[in-house]
């Protein structure tokens, strides 16, 4: 005597299995969208900080162009938060970036290098972003 499987019994549970697979695929898709959103937020904040660093660098260079050439090095040279009076004022603005720090080097021939660094609190200590601008101020 052979056992025959009834058609109704063979189909029992297949709808539940189909629903579970559909939920799994949907969940993976939702997790992908959430991850994509997280990456987009991080990239947009990186772009904001980079544009802020460029603006701060350009602003201090513009101020240097209008400053007296004789006092340029003493007013603007500095690093680590200490230096000339105008450097200190500029570095206070740079400090508004997350973990922001700035440095300005003025050479005797008028070459100027402006460096702005920042690091987001969620990033590793070794992951420091740097924006460097170099120009020459005519004397």
N, C-alpha and C positions, 0 to 999 in steps of 0.2 A: 504494500500500500504506500503510495507516495503522498507526501504532504503537499498540498497546494496552498499557496499564499493568496489570500483574498486581496483583491485590488485595493480595497479600503485600508486594510492593515498595512500594506506596503507603503502607502502614502502618509501614514500617520507620523507626525513630527517634522515633515519636510517644510511646512510653512514656518515653523518655529526656527528651523535651521536657516532658512532664507532670510528671515527677519534679523537673526543674530548677525549674519554676514553683512547685511545692509547696514546695521547699526555700527559694526566694526569699520566698514569703509567710510561711513559718514563721520565717525569719530576721528579717524586718521586725517580726513580732509579738514575738519575743524581745527585739529592740533596744528596742521600745516599753516592754516590761515592765521592762527594766533602767533605762531613763530614768525611768520612773514611780517606781521604788524609790529612785533617786538624789534625785529631787525630794522624796519623802516623808521621807528622812533629813534633808535640809536644812531642811525645814519643821519637823520635830520638834526639831531643835537650836535653831532660831530661837525656837520656843515655850519651850524650856527656859531659854534665856538671858533671854527677856522675863519669865518668871515669877521667875527669880532676881533680876532687876533690881527687880521689884515687891516681892519679899520684903525685899531690902536697903533699899529706900526706906521701906517700912512699919516695918522694925525700927528705923531711925534716928529716925523720927518718934515711935515709941513711947518711945524713950529720951529724946527731947526733952520729951515730956509729963511725964516723971518728974524732969527736971532742974530745977535752981534757975533761976527766970526771970531773975535778975540776971546770971547767967553764961552764959545761953543763946547769945548772939551770939558771945562770945569763945571758947566751947568748940567750937561747931559750924560756924561760918562758915569756908569754905575752898574752894579750887579748885586744880586742878593738882597735887594731892598735898600741898600745904602749907596750913596754917591752924591752927585750934584743935586741942587735944589729942584731943578726941573725934572730930572730923572726920578726923584722920589715922588713927585706929584704924579708923573706918568705911571710909575710902578704901582701906585695906589689904585689906579684904574685897572691895571692889568690884574691885580690881586682879586678883582671881582670875578674873574674867570675861575672855574673850579680848580683849586690848587694851582692858581696862576702865578707865574713869576716872569720877570722880564730882565733883559740885560741890554745895555747900549754901549758900544765901543766906538770912540771917535779917534781916528788916527790924525797925525800931524798934517798929512796931505789932504785932509778933508774927507777921506773915506769913512763912511758910517755903516755900522752893522747893528741892526736891531733884531733882537731875538725874543720871541714870546713863547712860553711853554705853559701847558695846562695838562691836567689829568682828571678825568671824571672820577668821582668817588667810587663808582662800581668797578673801575678798571684796576688791574694789577699795578703795583708801584713802578714796575719796570716799563709800563706802557705809557710813556710821556709823549705827548704830541708837541711838535715844535714848528713854529713859523718863523722863518728868517728872511729879512729884507736887507739888502745891501745897496747903498747909493753913494754918490759923491756930492758933497755940499761945496759949491764954488766959493772960493775965498777972494 
